């Protein structure tokens, strides 16, 4: 997997700053309280400093932290080993750090039905914990997300383009647009890092071309994209994968290897706007929140997104770093920069570079 190498081996690297992020994640985002059981799942690729910091922060509020570590799996949305699934069922709060996340699996659905509060933080390392949590004004980022939802919901047709060939349209209809990064304060809530809104337009209205030029994962062989991958979409289904170089070939072969037509269905559209994420790194949770990016999910679609859910062998996410976004022909963003005056004003208040 191609990633930006930034794992500093020293245990004291950003230790003060990362502790701030751990406390914020445990207390303000996952809303952990005294006596709760907090499960932190990791694998052999995880940055265990993050797991230890989160465990300590959970213990500090009187909760009972449990860290589970197992072998690295290179695909997403797959069933975990039975002891891991059992641990998730017994948790009040579940924080996923491992590379091959369990979200969208039967084990995940069972834990959600049981009332577990959950967050997917696959690949979270110390640097990401600092950049995307500790440094971030969650209230301000939530304000930006709410404004994006308001503006995106005001029209009928959403069109997203880019200079390298993306041009896709879709109608949201009455489907919800979700702000990610809200506190997990109710049983059964699944939350993500701040800095993303997600929705899925009506399937048959999704037509055009998607271009991935930032990052794609899985498959593990992609990661950071060297040459853009172009997806042709007809009625919400990917009908062709093309592009120069190895990236498109790898992605096309991986999709075909799943041997399931649901693997070609577009599961969601998302906008990324976390001020702490300024470039792609190959860590997908971070990559889909690059400030100003757009991201699309392919494969399994969770019921939470709205509309018909479906199951595929996996779920893949890919990003475009400099999109232009139009709602009924009115531009909200051009070439990766928000231009709507209300969005620009919030960006200025957040201190985002370039505004």
Helices and strands as residue ranges (DSSP letters): H 15-23, I 24-29, E 37-43, H 48-60, E 64-70, H 82-89, E 93-96, H 106-114, E 117-120, H 126-129, I 130-134, H 138-153, E 157-161, E 167-171, E 178-180, E 190-191, E 196-199, G 203-205, E 207-212, E 215-217, E 223-224, E 229-234, E 237-242, H 246-257, G 261-264, E 266-272, H 284-287, E 294-301, G 303-305, E 310-320, E 324-327, E 330-334, E 337-338, H 341-350
